[in-house]
Amino acid sequence: MAKKNINQKTKSIAKNKETTYVSLDVLSSSGTKVTVLPSDRPHNVLDKKPDEHERKPLVDLVQEFVDDSLSKVAAKTNKKNGKSFTGLYGQIAKYQEIPLKELFSALAVQRPISRRRLKKIMETFNPLKVQYVNVLKIKFEGVYYYYIIDGQHTAVCYGTAAQWGWFMPDLQPEDWANVKVRCQVVEYHNFTFAREHFLGINGDDKLKLAAFDKWQNYVLAKRQDSPTEVTLEKYEDAFAQQEIMESYGIIPIHERNEDDADKPGAFTRVDLLKDVTEEELHWICKIHQMNFDDLPMDAFEVKPMINLRNKIKGSKSLENKDVCEFILALGNIIKNTVVTPAKFQLLATNAHKEWHKVAFPGEKVPSTPDDLSLALLLYMYYEAGGSFNRISKLFMDDYDEQGHTVFHGLDSDLQSLIKGE
């Protein structure tokens, strides 16, 4: 970006007439600490003993849906469209064992075969996880053909395992092409069904797994299934992180759990923990406990706070008096200005837009940088008179154009409040 002369008068963005702030010291706590009771926090669905498997009879699930208005709407829709399902049970896909040599892969309705994927499957092969292959049975010129429309990698693994002798003594390696592949077979007159089936399996017919869905299975695979044994690394890691968060009153919940989303310690962003070390997780959880224990844990409290930790020179321990006071002051700035970390993210985004308009007039405002919110928070800290200097500030130069910083993107009343004017 080209350097531009910036009139000092443009440093403060125009005052927002609808915003009023009461004079206070933004670095200090503005009230008494709220006590959070265990009953105030979200229900921890992952707090399970090995024999506590949630279950519900299928007959109940069926009856609940049939009694629901959505079921009645679906029935009316089918009737309106003239659909008749008489004799439907006989049309449901049938289980069948088909010799490998009689199967074809329907290339037009599947992704290209991946040898890397095959390698991974064979290296982690577990016979208990082998799924049925979906097959379309179709007649052409009086002859039936069997086309795999989903599961070609599974079928290739059947043949590979047979060649390697894994199915002995039931099948000799030289007879590998005769290995019987377990399939669910649908007979149809053309490939329309195959294309719809492929799109359904990979799209509309299945709900996309949310991050918490995977997290829940990882945690419980360790906590319930193998509490005294070493399991897969991903299970061990997720369980260790879950225990750390629970120790600070932070409860991971599903992102669609609206009932608990606003409760103290609720955390919907387990997807952000993928590369977070245990040491870093203790750090961000402790900061949340110190500053925002009565609030849900926001995404702002993860990567930006880990970034802050990495920029502190020397001791990063929250037991260190200077570090502790610094972290508390940052939390007080947020609480005294916008109340929550989530709202601070929005404040930072808006301040960046206003700052950029003045610093680089006529240029398109770029997307919000990852380190923006931390930079603004630190600018606010130092403008308020903060004195903790044991931190690397070079990255803040990206938000300083000839003395016009992202801090000046805030409305003038808020700037005055922070500076104690």
C-alpha positions as CSV (number, residue, x, y, z in Angstrom):
1,M,0.0,0.0,0.0
2,A,1.3,3.4,-0.9
3,K,2.1,5.8,1.9
4,K,-0.2,8.8,2.2
5,N,-0.2,11.9,4.3
6,I,-2.9,11.7,7.0
7,N,-4.4,14.9,8.4
8,Q,-4.3,14.7,12.2
9,K,-8.0,15.7,12.2
10,T,-8.9,12.4,10.6
11,K,-7.4,10.3,13.4
12,S,-10.6,10.2,15.3
13,I,-13.6,8.7,13.5
14,A,-16.7,10.8,13.7
15,K,-18.5,10.6,17.0
16,N,-21.4,8.1,17.1
17,K,-24.3,10.2,18.4
18,E,-26.2,7.2,19.7
19,T,-23.2,6.0,21.8
20,T,-22.6,7.3,25.3
21,Y,-19.9,6.1,27.7
22,V,-19.6,6.7,31.4
23,S,-16.1,7.8,32.5
24,L,-14.2,5.0,34.1
25,D,-10.7,3.3,34.2
26,V,-11.0,0.6,31.5
27,L,-8.0,-1.3,32.9
28,S,-9.7,-1.9,36.2
29,S,-12.6,-4.2,37.1
30,S,-15.9,-2.3,37.1
31,G,-17.8,-4.6,39.5
32,T,-17.7,-7.7,41.7
33,K,-16.8,-11.1,40.2
34,V,-19.9,-13.2,39.4
35,T,-20.0,-16.6,41.1
36,V,-21.0,-19.3,38.6
37,L,-22.6,-22.5,40.1
38,P,-22.2,-25.9,38.4
39,S,-26.0,-25.8,37.7
40,D,-25.5,-22.6,35.7
41,R,-23.3,-24.3,33.2
42,P,-24.4,-26.4,30.1
43,H,-25.3,-30.0,30.5
44,N,-22.2,-32.0,29.8
45,V,-23.3,-34.7,27.5
46,L,-19.8,-36.2,27.5
47,D,-19.7,-36.9,31.2
48,K,-20.4,-40.6,30.8
49,K,-19.4,-43.8,32.6
50,P,-18.5,-46.8,30.5
51,D,-22.0,-48.4,30.9
52,E,-23.9,-45.2,30.4
53,H,-24.9,-45.5,26.7
54,E,-27.9,-43.3,25.8
55,R,-30.6,-45.1,24.0
56,K,-34.1,-44.9,22.9
57,P,-36.5,-47.6,21.5
58,L,-36.9,-47.3,17.7
59,V,-40.7,-47.8,18.2
60,D,-40.7,-44.6,20.2
61,L,-38.8,-42.7,17.5
62,V,-41.2,-44.0,14.8
63,Q,-44.3,-43.0,16.8
64,E,-42.9,-39.6,17.7
65,F,-42.3,-38.8,14.0
66,V,-45.7,-40.2,12.9
67,D,-47.4,-38.1,15.6
68,D,-45.5,-35.0,14.5
69,S,-46.9,-32.5,12.0
70,L,-43.9,-32.9,9.8
71,S,-44.9,-36.5,9.2
72,K,-48.4,-35.5,8.3
73,V,-47.1,-32.9,5.8
74,A,-44.9,-35.5,4.2
75,A,-47.9,-37.9,3.8
76,K,-50.0,-35.1,2.2
77,T,-47.1,-34.3,-0.2
78,N,-46.8,-37.9,-1.3
79,K,-50.6,-38.1,-1.8
80,K,-50.6,-34.9,-3.8
81,N,-47.8,-36.2,-6.0
82,G,-49.7,-39.4,-6.6
83,K,-47.1,-41.6,-5.1
84,S,-48.3,-45.1,-4.2
85,F,-46.1,-47.4,-2.1
86,T,-48.2,-50.5,-2.1
87,G,-45.8,-53.5,-2.1
88,L,-42.9,-51.2,-1.0
89,Y,-41.2,-53.7,1.3
90,G,-40.4,-55.9,-1.7
91,Q,-38.7,-53.1,-3.5
92,I,-36.2,-52.3,-0.7
93,A,-32.6,-53.0,-1.6
94,K,-31.7,-56.7,-1.1
95,Y,-28.6,-58.2,0.4
96,Q,-26.6,-60.3,-2.0
97,E,-23.1,-61.8,-2.2
98,I,-21.7,-61.3,-5.7
99,P,-18.4,-62.7,-7.0
100,L,-15.9,-59.9,-7.6
101,K,-15.4,-60.8,-11.2
102,E,-19.0,-60.1,-12.0
103,L,-18.9,-56.5,-10.7
104,F,-18.2,-53.3,-12.7
105,S,-17.5,-49.9,-11.3
106,A,-19.9,-47.3,-12.7
107,L,-17.2,-44.6,-13.5
108,A,-19.7,-42.0,-14.6
109,V,-21.3,-41.8,-11.1
110,Q,-18.3,-42.2,-8.9
111,R,-15.2,-40.3,-8.1
112,P,-11.9,-41.6,-9.6
113,I,-10.4,-44.5,-7.7
114,S,-7.7,-43.3,-5.3
115,R,-4.7,-45.6,-4.7
116,R,-3.7,-43.4,-1.8
117,R,-7.0,-44.0,-0.2
118,L,-6.7,-47.7,-0.9
119,K,-3.3,-47.8,0.8
120,K,-4.7,-46.1,3.9
121,I,-7.7,-48.5,4.0
122,M,-5.5,-51.6,3.7
123,E,-3.0,-50.3,6.3
124,T,-5.9,-49.8,8.8
125,F,-8.1,-52.7,7.6
126,N,-10.7,-53.9,10.1
127,P,-13.1,-56.6,9.0
128,L,-15.7,-55.3,11.5
129,K,-15.8,-52.0,9.6
130,V,-16.3,-53.3,6.1
131,Q,-19.6,-51.8,4.7
132,Y,-21.9,-53.2,2.1
133,V,-21.2,-52.1,-1.4
134,N,-24.1,-50.4,-3.2
135,V,-24.9,-52.0,-6.5
136,L,-27.3,-51.3,-9.4
137,K,-28.6,-54.4,-11.2
138,I,-29.5,-53.4,-14.8
139,K,-30.5,-55.4,-17.9
140,F,-29.0,-54.6,-21.3
141,E,-29.8,-56.6,-24.4
142,G,-31.2,-59.4,-22.2
143,V,-28.1,-59.6,-19.9
144,Y,-27.9,-58.5,-16.3
145,Y,-24.9,-56.4,-15.2
146,Y,-23.9,-55.3,-11.7
147,Y,-22.6,-51.8,-11.4
148,I,-21.1,-50.5,-8.2
149,I,-22.5,-47.0,-7.6
150,D,-21.0,-46.5,-4.2
151,G,-18.2,-48.5,-2.5
152,Q,-15.7,-49.2,-5.3
153,H,-12.8,-48.7,-2.8
154,T,-14.4,-51.3,-0.5
155,A,-14.8,-53.8,-3.3
156,V,-11.2,-53.3,-4.5
157,C,-10.1,-54.0,-0.9
158,Y,-12.0,-57.3,-1.0
159,G,-10.0,-58.3,-4.0
160,T,-6.7,-57.1,-2.6
161,A,-7.2,-58.9,0.7
162,A,-8.1,-62.0,-1.2
163,Q,-4.9,-61.8,-3.2
164,W,-2.9,-61.3,-0.1
165,G,-4.3,-64.5,1.4
166,W,-6.3,-62.7,4.2
167,F,-9.4,-64.8,3.5
168,M,-7.7,-68.1,3.8
169,P,-8.7,-70.9,4.5
170,D,-12.1,-69.9,3.1
171,L,-10.6,-68.7,-0.2
172,Q,-7.2,-69.4,-1.8
173,P,-5.2,-66.4,-3.1
174,E,-5.3,-67.8,-6.7
175,D,-9.1,-67.7,-6.5
176,W,-9.2,-64.0,-5.5
177,A,-11.5,-62.9,-8.4
178,N,-14.2,-65.2,-7.0
179,V,-14.3,-63.6,-3.6
180,K,-17.9,-62.8,-2.8
181,V,-18.5,-59.1,-2.2
182,R,-21.3,-58.3,0.2
183,C,-23.7,-55.9,-1.5
184,Q,-27.0,-54.3,-1.3
185,V,-28.6,-54.5,-4.7
186,V,-31.3,-52.4,-6.4
187,E,-32.7,-53.5,-9.7
188,Y,-33.5,-50.6,-12.0
189,H,-34.1,-50.0,-15.7
190,N,-31.6,-47.1,-16.2
191,F,-28.8,-45.2,-14.6
192,T,-31.0,-42.3,-13.3
193,F,-31.3,-44.1,-10.0
194,A,-27.5,-44.6,-9.8
195,R,-26.8,-40.9,-10.3
196,E,-29.4,-39.9,-7.7
197,H,-28.1,-42.5,-5.3
198,F,-24.5,-41.2,-5.6
199,L,-25.6,-37.6,-5.0
200,G,-27.8,-38.6,-2.1
201,I,-25.0,-40.6,-0.4
202,N,-22.6,-37.7,-0.8
203,G,-25.1,-34.9,-0.1
204,D,-28.8,-34.5,0.6
205,D,-29.5,-37.9,2.1
206,K,-27.1,-37.5,5.0
207,L,-26.7,-34.7,7.5
208,K,-23.2,-33.3,7.3
209,L,-21.2,-34.2,10.4
210,A,-20.7,-31.2,12.7
211,A,-17.3,-30.8,14.4
212,F,-19.0,-31.8,17.8
213,D,-20.3,-35.0,16.3
214,K,-16.8,-36.2,15.6
215,W,-15.5,-34.8,18.9
216,Q,-18.2,-36.7,20.9
217,N,-17.3,-40.0,19.3
218,Y,-13.5,-39.4,19.9
219,V,-14.0,-38.5,23.6
220,L,-16.4,-41.3,24.4
221,A,-14.3,-43.8,22.5
222,K,-11.7,-43.2,25.2
223,R,-13.9,-42.3,28.2
224,Q,-16.5,-45.1,27.7
225,D,-15.0,-47.7,25.5
226,S,-11.4,-47.9,26.6
227,P,-10.9,-46.0,29.8
228,T,-7.9,-48.2,31.0
229,E,-6.4,-48.9,27.6
230,V,-4.3,-46.9,25.1
231,T,-6.5,-46.1,22.1
232,L,-6.1,-44.2,18.8
233,E,-4.1,-40.9,19.1
234,K,-7.1,-38.8,18.0
235,Y,-9.2,-40.4,20.8
236,E,-6.5,-39.8,23.4
237,D,-5.9,-36.2,22.3
238,A,-9.6,-35.3,22.3
239,F,-10.2,-36.9,25.7
240,A,-7.2,-35.1,27.2
241,Q,-8.5,-31.8,25.9
242,Q,-12.0,-32.5,27.1
243,E,-10.7,-33.2,30.6
244,I,-8.7,-30.0,30.6
245,M,-11.7,-27.9,29.6
246,E,-13.9,-29.6,32.2
247,S,-11.4,-28.8,34.9
248,Y,-12.0,-25.1,34.2
249,G,-15.8,-25.4,34.0
250,I,-15.7,-25.1,30.2
251,I,-18.2,-27.5,28.5
252,P,-18.0,-28.3,24.8
253,I,-21.5,-28.5,23.3
254,H,-23.0,-29.0,19.9
255,E,-23.1,-25.9,17.7
256,R,-26.9,-26.5,17.2
257,N,-27.5,-26.6,20.9
258,E,-29.3,-23.3,21.3
259,D,-30.6,-24.1,24.8
260,D,-27.1,-24.1,26.3
261,A,-25.3,-21.8,23.9
262,D,-25.5,-18.7,26.2
263,K,-24.6,-20.5,29.5
264,P,-21.4,-19.9,31.3
265,G,-18.5,-22.0,29.9
266,A,-20.5,-23.2,26.9
267,F,-18.0,-23.8,24.0
268,T,-19.2,-24.6,20.5
269,R,-15.9,-24.3,18.6
270,V,-14.1,-27.6,19.2
271,D,-13.0,-27.4,15.6
272,L,-10.5,-24.7,16.7
273,L,-8.6,-27.2,19.0
274,K,-7.1,-29.3,16.3
275,D,-3.5,-28.0,16.6
276,V,-3.7,-26.6,20.2
277,T,-1.3,-28.1,22.6
278,E,-2.3,-29.1,26.2
279,E,-0.1,-26.3,27.5
280,E,-1.8,-23.7,25.3
281,L,-5.2,-25.1,26.2
282,H,-4.5,-24.7,29.9
283,W,-3.5,-21.1,29.1
284,I,-6.7,-20.1,27.2
285,C,-9.0,-21.9,29.7
286,K,-7.4,-20.2,32.6
287,I,-7.8,-16.8,30.9
288,H,-11.4,-17.5,30.3
289,Q,-11.8,-18.5,34.0
290,M,-10.1,-15.3,35.1
291,N,-12.0,-12.9,32.9
292,F,-15.2,-14.4,31.5
293,D,-16.1,-17.3,33.7
294,D,-19.8,-16.2,33.7
295,L,-19.9,-16.1,29.8
296,P,-19.8,-18.7,27.0
297,M,-16.3,-19.2,25.6
298,D,-15.9,-17.5,22.3
299,A,-13.6,-18.2,19.3
300,F,-11.8,-14.9,20.1
301,E,-10.5,-16.6,23.2
302,V,-8.7,-19.4,21.3
303,K,-6.3,-18.4,18.4
304,P,-5.9,-14.7,19.4
305,M,-5.0,-15.6,23.0
306,I,-2.6,-18.3,21.9
307,N,-1.1,-15.7,19.6
308,L,-0.8,-13.4,22.5
309,R,1.0,-16.1,24.6
310,N,3.5,-16.7,21.8
311,K,4.3,-12.9,21.8
312,I,5.1,-12.6,25.5
313,K,8.8,-12.6,26.2
314,G,10.1,-14.5,29.1
315,S,7.8,-16.1,31.6
316,K,4.3,-16.7,30.2
317,S,2.9,-18.2,33.4
318,L,-0.3,-16.8,34.7
319,E,1.1,-17.3,38.2
320,N,3.5,-14.5,37.3
321,K,2.1,-11.3,38.9
322,D,2.9,-9.0,35.9
323,V,1.5,-11.4,33.4
324,C,-1.6,-12.0,35.5
325,E,-2.3,-8.3,35.9
326,F,-1.8,-7.8,32.2
327,I,-4.3,-10.5,31.3
328,L,-6.8,-9.2,33.8
329,A,-6.4,-5.6,32.4
330,L,-7.1,-6.9,28.8
331,G,-10.2,-8.7,30.1
332,N,-11.4,-5.5,31.8
333,I,-11.0,-3.5,28.6
334,I,-13.3,-5.8,26.9
335,K,-15.8,-5.9,29.7
336,N,-15.8,-2.2,30.2
337,T,-16.3,-1.4,26.5
338,V,-18.3,-4.1,24.7
339,V,-18.9,-6.6,27.6
340,T,-18.1,-9.9,25.7
341,P,-15.3,-11.3,23.6
342,A,-17.8,-12.1,20.8
343,K,-18.8,-8.4,20.6
344,F,-15.1,-7.4,20.7
345,Q,-14.5,-9.3,17.4
346,L,-17.3,-7.2,15.8
347,L,-15.8,-4.0,17.2
348,A,-12.4,-4.9,15.8
349,T,-13.8,-5.7,12.3
350,N,-15.7,-2.3,12.2
351,A,-12.6,-0.4,13.5
352,H,-10.5,-2.0,10.9
353,K,-12.9,-0.8,8.1
354,E,-13.0,2.7,9.4
355,W,-9.2,2.9,9.9
356,H,-8.5,1.5,6.4
357,K,-10.8,4.1,4.8
358,V,-8.7,6.9,6.2
359,A,-5.3,5.3,6.0
360,F,-5.8,4.2,2.4
361,P,-8.6,6.2,0.8
362,G,-10.1,4.7,-2.3
363,E,-8.6,1.3,-1.7
364,K,-10.8,-1.8,-1.2
365,V,-10.9,-2.9,2.4
366,P,-9.3,-6.3,2.7
367,S,-10.9,-9.2,4.6
368,T,-10.3,-9.2,8.3
369,P,-6.8,-10.3,9.2
370,D,-6.3,-13.1,11.7
371,D,-4.3,-10.9,14.1
372,L,-6.5,-7.8,13.9
373,S,-8.5,-8.3,17.1
374,L,-5.3,-8.9,19.2
375,A,-3.7,-5.8,17.7
376,L,-6.6,-3.6,18.5
377,L,-6.8,-4.9,22.0
378,L,-3.2,-4.1,22.6
379,Y,-3.5,-0.6,21.1
380,M,-6.4,0.0,23.5
381,Y,-4.4,-1.3,26.4
382,Y,-1.4,1.0,25.7
383,E,-3.7,4.0,25.0
384,A,-5.3,3.4,28.4
385,G,-1.9,3.7,30.0
386,G,-1.0,0.0,30.2
387,S,2.6,-0.6,31.1
388,F,3.3,-4.3,30.4
389,N,6.0,-4.1,27.7
390,R,7.4,-7.7,27.8
391,I,5.7,-8.4,24.5
392,S,6.6,-8.4,20.8
393,K,4.7,-5.6,19.1
394,L,6.1,-5.7,15.6
395,F,2.9,-7.1,14.1
396,M,1.1,-4.1,15.3
397,D,2.9,-2.0,12.8
398,D,0.6,-3.5,10.1
399,Y,-2.2,-1.4,11.7
400,D,-0.2,1.9,11.9
401,E,-0.1,4.2,9.0
402,Q,2.0,7.3,9.8
403,G,0.7,7.3,13.4
404,H,-2.9,6.7,12.4
405,T,-3.6,3.3,14.0
406,V,-6.5,0.9,14.0
407,F,-7.3,2.4,17.4
408,H,-8.4,5.6,15.6
409,G,-10.9,3.5,13.8
410,L,-13.0,3.5,17.0
411,D,-15.6,6.2,17.5
412,S,-14.3,9.3,19.2
413,D,-16.3,8.8,22.4
414,L,-14.9,5.3,22.9
415,Q,-11.4,6.6,22.2
416,S,-11.8,9.2,24.9
417,L,-13.2,6.7,27.4
418,I,-10.2,4.4,26.9
419,K,-7.7,7.3,27.2
420,G,-9.5,8.6,30.3
421,E,-10.2,12.0,28.7
